[in-house]
Amino acid sequence: MRLRKKPHTDEKLQQFEDFVTVGEVKPIEKDLTRKLYVELGTGMGDFITQIAERNSQINFIGLEVEKTCVLSAARKVREKNLSNVRLIVFDINNIAEIFSEHEVDRFYINFCDPWPKKRHAKRRLTHVRFLEMYRKILKIGGEIFFKTDNRGLFDFSLEQFAAAGLEVSDVTNDLHANEPPENIRTEYENKFSEQGVPINFCVVKF
């Protein structure tokens, strides 16, 4: 989700430096006693704060390139007093720089940019180029939970998962038709649901 740039965002983010990283790429501290779930494109933080609140025994990291979005997410983390969330202002194209091999248990990809033009296919977060990056970072048996309102992107993604030899389950083109109680809606998901747009979902195992 893109927001209009606001002045003094960098300065305001400094208030959250105990759990927000901006600029310099630093190695992520590992806690081998806890599972690690990562949201790729955390937006304004509705999803990551809700799921972290429900799962206090799991560590969560949200990656987001837009500083204004991270600021919004950071405020929600602070408001809920969550100690198991870290946010990083980061370009996902460079994800291998901050995670070690087989470090992450699960990725969440929620309503990523569909990059609809064919020439931009490699920029889609479910393109096989990214899948091979994730394969090195995810633990054996690790997962991706993928949601999108864009049917074209979803169908493309299923093809990419198959091309990468990945197992796909829980495939649906209308998640809300029989919405599981554990589903956590994102900002976009609520918006699309109100408009009657069906939500596509699947789980990918590595």
LUMDO-631142 format. One line per 3 residues: number of its first residue (from 0); their letters; for each residue x, y, z of C-alpha. Coordinates in pm, 1 decimal. Layout:
NUM> a> X Y Z ~ ...
***
This chain:
0> mrl> 0.0 0.0 0.0 ~ 146.0 336.4 -100.3 ~ 85.1 647.0 103.9
3> rkk> 162.6 1008.1 27.9 ~ 506.4 1097.3 159.4 ~ 489.9 1306.0 472.6
6> pht> 757.0 1538.4 611.0 ~ 975.0 1431.6 902.6 ~ 898.2 1060.4 856.6
9> dek> 1260.9 962.6 924.4 ~ 1263.1 1167.2 1240.6 ~ 937.8 1013.3 1359.4
12> lqq> 1062.9 660.9 1289.2 ~ 1349.5 719.5 1530.9 ~ 1094.5 701.9 1811.2
15> fed> 1059.0 331.8 1731.2 ~ 1425.1 241.5 1681.1 ~ 1398.2 -35.0 1940.1
18> fvt> 1206.1 -245.3 1686.0 ~ 1229.7 -55.4 1353.1 ~ 1537.0 -62.2 1129.1
21> vge> 1582.5 205.8 861.6 ~ 1861.3 235.5 608.1 ~ 2157.6 25.4 718.2
24> vkp> 2111.0 -346.3 670.8 ~ 2190.1 -522.4 997.0 ~ 2200.5 -896.5 1064.2
27> iek> 1878.5 -1011.3 1224.6 ~ 1920.4 -1142.7 1576.0 ~ 1819.7 -1506.2 1594.7
30> dlt> 1610.2 -1667.3 1862.6 ~ 1628.8 -2038.3 1792.7 ~ 1366.2 -2111.2 2057.3
33> rkl> 1093.3 -1940.5 1853.4 ~ 954.2 -1977.9 1504.9 ~ 1008.5 -1685.2 1267.7
36> yve> 732.2 -1562.7 1035.9 ~ 798.1 -1283.7 784.5 ~ 547.6 -1065.5 600.2
39> lgt> 671.4 -947.7 261.1 ~ 522.0 -601.8 216.9 ~ 370.3 -527.9 554.0
42> gmg> 177.7 -216.9 446.0 ~ 30.7 -17.8 734.0 ~ 57.8 -306.8 976.2
45> dfi> -298.9 -428.4 1029.7 ~ -214.5 -789.5 949.2 ~ 118.3 -826.5 1127.4
48> tqi> -2.7 -664.5 1448.0 ~ -315.1 -880.0 1462.3 ~ -134.4 -1207.0 1396.0
51> aer> 149.0 -1121.8 1634.3 ~ -102.2 -1039.9 1905.9 ~ -266.1 -1380.4 1859.7
54> nsq> 68.2 -1565.3 1852.2 ~ 291.2 -1418.2 2120.4 ~ 517.1 -1725.9 2112.3
57> inf> 623.2 -1656.5 1750.8 ~ 857.4 -1381.7 1626.6 ~ 738.7 -1170.5 1333.5
60> igl> 929.1 -948.1 1092.5 ~ 759.0 -709.5 852.1 ~ 948.0 -591.5 544.2
63> eve> 821.3 -277.5 371.3 ~ 993.4 -33.1 136.4 ~ 760.3 261.0 204.5
66> ktc> 869.4 449.5 516.8 ~ 530.0 613.5 566.1 ~ 367.8 270.0 580.3
69> vls> 628.6 148.1 827.7 ~ 558.9 448.8 1048.3 ~ 189.7 359.7 1055.6
72> aar> 271.3 -4.8 1133.1 ~ 516.3 97.0 1406.5 ~ 250.6 304.5 1580.8
75> kvr> 18.3 2.5 1585.2 ~ 293.3 -220.7 1725.0 ~ 360.0 30.8 2001.3
78> ekn> -11.5 76.7 2072.6 ~ -55.1 -299.3 2119.0 ~ 272.5 -319.6 2315.7
81> lsn> 395.6 -612.0 2105.5 ~ 741.7 -742.9 2188.7 ~ 750.0 -1008.3 1912.8
84> vrl> 743.7 -777.1 1607.7 ~ 1028.9 -612.1 1421.9 ~ 984.1 -386.7 1117.5
87> ivf> 1247.0 -321.2 852.8 ~ 1239.8 -57.9 579.3 ~ 1369.9 -279.7 304.7
90> din> 1353.7 -371.2 -64.6 ~ 1250.7 -736.6 -90.9 ~ 1468.5 -776.3 -401.8
93> nia> 1764.0 -791.1 -162.0 ~ 1606.4 -1030.7 86.8 ~ 1902.8 -1270.6 82.0
96> eif> 2114.2 -999.8 248.0 ~ 1933.9 -1017.4 582.1 ~ 1834.2 -1380.9 624.4
99> seh> 2054.5 -1685.2 662.7 ~ 1990.7 -2017.8 493.3 ~ 1681.9 -2199.5 620.5
102> evd> 1613.2 -1938.9 887.8 ~ 1247.5 -1853.4 825.3 ~ 951.9 -2081.2 899.8
105> rfy> 687.8 -1896.5 699.2 ~ 639.4 -1607.3 458.5 ~ 315.8 -1414.3 418.6
108> inf> 251.2 -1245.0 83.8 ~ -65.5 -1040.0 112.2 ~ -200.6 -843.6 -184.0
111> cdp> 135.1 -769.8 -343.2 ~ 168.6 -550.0 -651.6 ~ 42.6 -760.4 -946.4
114> wpk> 272.7 -589.1 -1199.9 ~ 14.7 -657.3 -1474.1 ~ 237.2 -586.5 -1775.5
117> krh> 396.9 -902.4 -1912.5 ~ 738.7 -740.9 -1934.9 ~ 728.1 -681.3 -1559.1
120> akr> 653.6 -1044.5 -1466.7 ~ 990.4 -1093.8 -1297.1 ~ 898.9 -823.7 -1046.7
123> rlt> 606.6 -1023.4 -909.5 ~ 684.6 -1164.2 -565.6 ~ 562.5 -1507.6 -674.8
126> hvr> 783.1 -1525.4 -984.7 ~ 1016.1 -1825.8 -987.2 ~ 1307.3 -1581.6 -947.9
129> fle> 1180.0 -1490.8 -601.7 ~ 1073.1 -1846.9 -523.2 ~ 1432.8 -1962.8 -557.8
132> myr> 1540.1 -1690.9 -313.4 ~ 1273.0 -1801.3 -67.0 ~ 1378.4 -2164.4 -104.8
135> kil> 1721.9 -2082.6 35.0 ~ 1580.0 -1882.0 326.3 ~ 1286.8 -2101.0 429.9
138> kig> 1338.3 -2403.8 647.5 ~ 1275.7 -2743.4 491.8 ~ 898.3 -2776.1 502.9
141> gei> 858.6 -2399.0 530.6 ~ 553.0 -2230.8 382.9 ~ 418.2 -1930.4 199.0
144> ffk> 66.1 -1809.2 273.9 ~ -43.4 -1617.9 -34.8 ~ -349.9 -1393.8 -74.1
147> tdn> -452.6 -1168.4 -361.2 ~ -763.2 -1014.2 -511.4 ~ -605.8 -1034.8 -859.0
150> rgl> -715.1 -1355.1 -1034.5 ~ -460.7 -1308.2 -1312.6 ~ -175.8 -1284.8 -1062.5
153> fdf> -311.5 -1585.4 -873.1 ~ -326.5 -1804.4 -1182.4 ~ 22.7 -1689.8 -1282.4
156> sle> 147.5 -1770.6 -932.3 ~ 4.1 -2122.5 -939.4 ~ 194.9 -2180.0 -1264.3
159> qfa> 514.2 -2049.4 -1104.5 ~ 471.3 -2270.5 -797.7 ~ 430.7 -2573.1 -1024.2
162> aag> 734.7 -2473.6 -1232.0 ~ 939.4 -2455.6 -911.9 ~ 821.7 -2802.8 -807.8
165> lev> 637.5 -2677.3 -501.1 ~ 340.7 -2837.2 -326.5 ~ 26.6 -2621.5 -314.2
168> sdv> -273.5 -2675.9 -88.8 ~ -587.3 -2499.2 40.2 ~ -640.2 -2338.4 -300.4
171> tnd> -949.4 -2120.7 -325.4 ~ -1071.4 -1840.9 -548.0 ~ -1316.7 -1717.4 -286.2
174> lha> -1165.7 -1731.1 61.0 ~ -1454.2 -1547.1 221.3 ~ -1720.3 -1784.2 86.2
177> nep> -1629.0 -2015.4 371.5 ~ -1384.3 -1801.7 565.2 ~ -1175.6 -1996.6 818.8
180> pen> -1184.3 -1851.5 1171.0 ~ -804.5 -1816.7 1176.2 ~ -802.2 -1587.5 871.7
183> irt> -677.5 -1237.5 949.6 ~ -790.3 -968.7 709.9 ~ -553.5 -701.3 582.1
186> eye> -640.6 -339.0 503.7 ~ -680.6 -428.7 136.0 ~ -877.3 -741.8 214.3
189> nkf> -1141.3 -549.5 405.3 ~ -1164.6 -296.7 124.0 ~ -1207.2 -561.1 -145.6
192> seq> -1452.9 -761.2 63.0 ~ -1674.8 -455.2 100.5 ~ -1667.9 -418.8 -279.2
195> gvp> -1765.0 -783.5 -331.2 ~ -1429.5 -878.3 -484.8 ~ -1341.2 -1245.9 -420.9
198> inf> -1013.2 -1322.4 -248.2 ~ -776.1 -1588.8 -382.5 ~ -567.9 -1788.7 -135.1
201> cvv> -330.6 -2082.4 -117.6 ~ -55.9 -2234.4 96.4 ~ 275.4 -2325.3 -68.5
204> kf> 512.3 -2576.0 92.8 ~ 884.7 -2589.1 25.9
***
